[in-house]
């Protein structure tokens, strides 16, 4: 009798281990169970990042990524409170050389990510906007991208960041800036230039971020014909539309007056000294500061730069 009881106990013990292992594998190995239910979600072929799920060719984060053991309570709180949709302008020839690096690095900190291209690619994935490629198509791609976002993802974010596939963004720092504002304010931020628009406009190369209300007004501007595609200069044309629609060009400098959006590659800001005849001196809305032994920068040597193109 004692032998049979012992044997039964061992059998129950092992069955418990097996059941627990299978349950753990099922719940940990299935990322869709860690977030809200999204019918129709599927992963494209070759897409292995289990922290993403894909819906309508948009990439959604299951959770805010951070290093193991890292104190992340504040960034996690802001991740839920300041929802950022990042749409990245790219093209078919840039997916493997540029866009895939954006997908693997900073865009992981966005709540939602969309890669906008001229043609659709379900494997990457990219959304096809039905445009051609080339610099003269940048504003068409921007208009159609915001129209697409407004139609399909407007309620899934509070702020909407446009970035190129060669831009790097520290998204957590961007959330810190945006946490001082509400998405129902008609405002947008970026590297502010001054000519050709009374309130200035944001550099396309440095990226810019629109509030929910700013996106709504931008799309409404084209529906009402107050805004139109009169220029292929994307950033200026968007800035002029923003001005017509009453969207404020915000000040993205930090509390010490240092710039946080930058239009050039890091080595240009850190090592180069531009001549006074260079166009940049006349375009910058705020005074340029030269520090660190005469090197042209827009922040102090210890400044936290957020966006580089």
N, C-alpha and C positions, 0 to 999 in steps of 0.2 A: 504493500500500500504506500509506504514511504517512498519506495523507488518510483512508483507510478506518479506520485505527487511531484517528486523532484523532476522527473522527465517532462511532465506537463508544464512546470514552471519554466524550465529551460526553453521549451518550445514557444511558450508565450513571450519570453524575453527576446528570443531571436526574431519572432514575428514582429514584435514591437520595434526592434532596430530596423528591420527591413521596411516596415511601414513608414517609420520616421524618415528614413533616408529617401524613399520615393517621394514623400510629401515635400521634404526640403528641396529636393532637386526640381520638383514641379513648380513650386512657388518662387524659388530663387532664379531658376533658369528661364522663366517666362516673364519678360519685362512688361508685357501688357497688363499683368496683374498688379503691378506696382503703381499704376496710375489709373485715371478714369477710363471707363469703357468707351472705345471709339469704334463703332461698327464700320466694317469695310477697310480696316487698317491692314496693310500688307507691307512687307519689306521687299525692296527690289533685289534682283539677283546680284550677288556679290557684296551686298551691304551687310556688314558684320557688327556694327556698333549696337550692342544690345541696350544701350542707354537711350537710343532713339526709337521712335516708331513713326511710320510714314502714313499720312492720310492726305489724299488729293495732291500728291507730290510735294507736300509740305512736311518738314521734319519737326517733330515735337520732342521735347526733352521729357524723360520720365521723372528725373529729379535734377536738382542743381548740383553740378559736379564740383568736387573739391578733393584735396589730398587727404589721405587717411590720417587721422589724428589732428587735422587742422581745425582751429577754432573758427567755425563758419556760421555761428548763430545769426549774426547781423546780416551777412550776405545772403543766407537762406531766407531770412525775413524779407529782405528787399526783393529777392527773386520772386517771391509770391505776391508782394505788394506792388512792385513796379515791373509789370510784364512788358517785355520788349520783343517785338517781332523784327527780325533782321532779314531784309531781303538783299541779296547779293547780285549785282549785275555782272554777268559773265557771258561767255560765248562757247560754241561747240569746240573750238580749238584750244580753249583755256581750261577745260575741265580737269585734265590730268596734270597740267603744268602749274596751275594756280588754284582753281576752285577747290580741288580735293584737299589742299592744305588749309584752306579756310574752314572747310567742313571738319577737319581733324583737330583744329586748334581753337581759336577764340569764339567761333560761332556756337560751340558747345555750351556757352554760358547764356545764350539767348533762349527765351522761352519757346519761340517758334522761328524756324529758318526756312527761307525759300530762295532757291537759286533761279534767277530770271535769265533766260536766254532767248535767242531768236527762234530756236526749235526745241521741241519737247524731247526729253530723254528720260524714260522711266527708270533706267538702270542707275543713273547718278544719284538722285533724280533732279531734272531741271524742268521748269515750266516754259513752254514756248509761247512767246508773245506775238508771233506772226510778223515780226519786223525783219529787216535786213541787218547785217553787221556793219560796223564802221562808226567813226566819230559822229558823222552826220545823223546817225540813228539814235544817239544817246538820249535825246529828249523824248523821242517817240517811245523808247523802251521804258523810260521813267514814267511817262504819263500812263502807259498801259499797265505797268507794274503796280502803280498805286491804285488804278481802277480795279485791277484783279484782286489786290489785297482788300480793298473796300468791299468788294462783292463777296469774297469767300472767307476772309479771316478777320473782319473788322472787330468782332466781339471777342476775339481770342487774345487781344493785347491792348495795352494802354498807350504805348509809344511805338513808333515805326521807324526803324533805322534803315537808311539806304547806304550801302557800301559797295565799293568795287571789289573785284576778286584779287587785287593787290593791296588791299587795305588791311591794317591790323588794329583791332579795337580791344581795349581792356573794358569789358562789358560791366563788370562790377563797379568800376569807377564811374562809368556812365550812369548806372542806376543811382549812385550817390548824388550826382548832379540833378537828375530828374526827380528824385524824391522830394525836392524842395518845391515842386510844381504839381499841378493836377492836370490830368489828361484832357479835362474839359476846357482848359485854357487854349486859345488859338495862338500857339507859339511853336517855334522850331529853333534848333541849335545846330551849330557847326563852326567851321573856321570862317569868320565873318570878313567879307570883302566889302569895299565901299563904293566903287564907281557904278554908274548906270542905274542905281536904285536908291531912293531917298533914305531908306533904313538899312541899305546894304543887302547883301545876299550871302549864302553859304557856299563855300568852295565844294564842287562836286568831288574832287580828288580826295579831300579829307573826310568825306562822308557827312551826312547830316541826319538829324532825327526829328520827326514830326510828332506832335501830340495827336491824340485821337481826333480832336476837334479840327486841327490843322489839316489832317488827311481828308476829313469830311468836306471842309471848305475847298480844298484843292480839287477834289472830284466834282463838287458842285460847280466850281468855276468853269469847268469844261462842259458840263451839262447845260449851264446857262449861257454859254458862249462869252462870258466875261473874260475867260482865259482861252488862249488858242496857241497852236504850234506856229508861232511867227518866227522862231529862231531855233537853230540846231544847237546853240550854246546852252546845254542842259541846265547848269547851275544858275546862270543869270536869268534864263527864262522862267525857271521855277521860282526864283526869288521875286521876280516882277509879278508873277501870278499871286504869290503869297501876299505881296503888298496890296494888290487890288482886292483881295479877299479878306483883308483885315487881320492877317496872321502876323504876329509880332516876331521880328528877328531877335532872338534872345541872346543874352550875354553868357557865354559858356566859360568865362574865365573863373579861376578858383578864388578863394578868399584873399589871396595875396596878389591878385591881378595877373596871374600867369595863364597863358593860353593852354587849352587842353585838346584842341583839334589842330592837326598839322598837315599841310598839303604835300610835303616833300618826304623823301625817304629819310630814315634816322640820321645817316651819315651826313646828309646835307645840313641838317639842323645842328649837328654836333661838331662838324669840322669845317664847313665852308663859311667864307665871309663874302657876302654879295656886295657888289659895287652899288653906289648910290643911284646909278642909272638903271639898275635892274628893276623890272616892273613891280616886283613884290613890295617895294617900299611905298609905292603909290596905291597899291590895292588893299593893304591891310587896314582894317577899320580901326584897330586899336594901335597905340604906339608900339613899335618894335624895340625890344630891349636887347642890347649886346652885352653879354657877360662872359665869364670864363676866359679872360685874356683876349677879348676882342672877337671871340667866335659868335656868330649870329645865332641867337636862340630866341625863343618866345617864352622861355621859362628859365628859372634859375638852375644852377647845376644840380640841385637836389630836387628839382621840380618833377611832378608825376605827370608825364605826358600820357595821354589816353589814346589818341587816334593818330596813326601814321599811315600815309598812303605809300 
